[in-house]
């Protein structure tokens, strides 16, 4: 489980209507597993089970900076910054 800060940086799908999430909005939470092409990405945002689920992942781009990656979904592009291990609450680490 990784503590991440996911920032929506672009809408990429056909749906550009008012129901799309705001570009630039940041979501802090926990990524249970790495993003997989063809599946939705899930970020748990609080201990009560609230979560953000994206549309299917199209591709995952890594950078030379190990703690940063970009995830393109059917509708959006997210920048994922992996937060320091110290950012995890004690209940999540053991």
C-alpha positions as CSV (number, residue, x, y, z in Angstrom):
1,X,0.0,0.0,0.0
2,X,1.4,3.4,-1.0
3,X,0.4,6.8,0.2
4,X,-0.1,8.9,-2.9
5,X,-1.1,12.4,-4.1
6,X,-3.0,12.0,-7.3
7,X,-3.6,15.2,-9.3
8,X,-5.9,15.3,-12.3
9,X,-3.9,17.2,-14.9
10,X,-6.0,16.7,-18.0
11,X,-9.4,15.5,-19.4
12,X,-8.6,13.2,-22.3
13,X,-11.9,11.6,-23.1
14,X,-14.9,12.5,-25.2
15,X,-16.9,13.5,-22.1
16,X,-16.0,17.2,-21.6
17,X,-19.3,18.1,-20.0
18,X,-19.9,19.8,-16.6
19,X,-20.0,16.4,-14.8
20,X,-16.2,15.9,-15.3
21,X,-14.0,16.4,-12.3
22,X,-12.1,19.6,-12.1
23,X,-8.6,19.6,-13.7
24,X,-6.0,20.4,-11.1
25,X,-7.9,18.7,-8.3
26,X,-5.7,16.7,-5.9
27,X,-6.7,13.5,-4.2
28,X,-4.6,12.2,-1.3
29,X,-5.0,8.6,-0.3
30,X,-3.7,5.1,-0.5
31,X,-3.1,3.2,-3.7
32,X,-3.5,-0.5,-2.9
33,X,-1.8,-1.8,-6.1
34,X,0.0,-0.3,-9.0
35,X,-2.2,0.8,-11.9
36,X,-2.9,-1.9,-14.5
37,X,-3.8,-1.2,-18.1
38,X,-7.4,-2.2,-18.7
39,X,-8.6,-1.8,-15.1
40,X,-9.8,1.1,-13.2
41,X,-7.4,2.7,-10.7
42,X,-8.7,2.8,-7.1
43,X,-7.4,5.2,-4.5
44,X,-8.8,4.9,-0.9
45,X,-9.2,8.4,0.5
46,X,-10.1,7.8,4.1
47,X,-10.5,5.1,6.7
48,X,-14.3,5.0,6.3
49,X,-13.9,3.4,2.8
50,X,-14.4,6.5,0.6
51,X,-12.6,5.9,-2.6
52,X,-11.9,7.4,-6.0
53,X,-12.3,4.9,-8.9
54,X,-11.2,5.9,-12.4
55,X,-12.2,4.6,-15.8
56,X,-10.0,1.9,-17.3
57,X,-6.3,2.7,-17.4
58,X,-4.9,3.2,-21.0
59,X,-1.2,3.5,-20.1
60,X,1.2,4.2,-17.3
61,X,4.2,6.4,-17.9
62,X,7.2,6.5,-15.5
63,X,9.7,9.2,-15.1
64,X,13.4,9.3,-14.2
65,X,12.1,10.5,-10.8
66,X,11.1,7.2,-9.1
67,X,8.4,8.7,-6.9
68,X,6.4,10.2,-9.8
69,X,4.3,8.6,-12.5
70,X,1.6,9.5,-14.9
71,X,-1.6,7.4,-15.5
72,X,-3.8,8.0,-18.5
73,X,-7.3,6.6,-18.2
74,X,-10.1,6.7,-20.7
75,X,-11.3,10.1,-19.5
76,X,-8.3,11.7,-17.7
77,X,-4.6,11.9,-17.0
78,X,-3.4,11.8,-13.4
79,X,0.0,12.6,-12.0
80,X,0.8,10.3,-9.0
81,X,3.3,11.4,-6.5
82,X,4.3,8.7,-4.0
83,X,4.4,10.2,-0.6
84,X,7.0,9.4,2.1
85,X,6.4,6.3,4.1
86,X,6.1,8.5,7.2
87,X,2.9,9.9,5.7
88,X,1.2,6.6,6.3
89,X,-0.9,6.4,9.5
90,X,0.3,3.8,12.1
91,X,-2.8,1.6,11.4
92,X,-1.9,1.2,7.7
93,X,1.7,0.2,8.3
94,X,1.3,-2.6,10.7
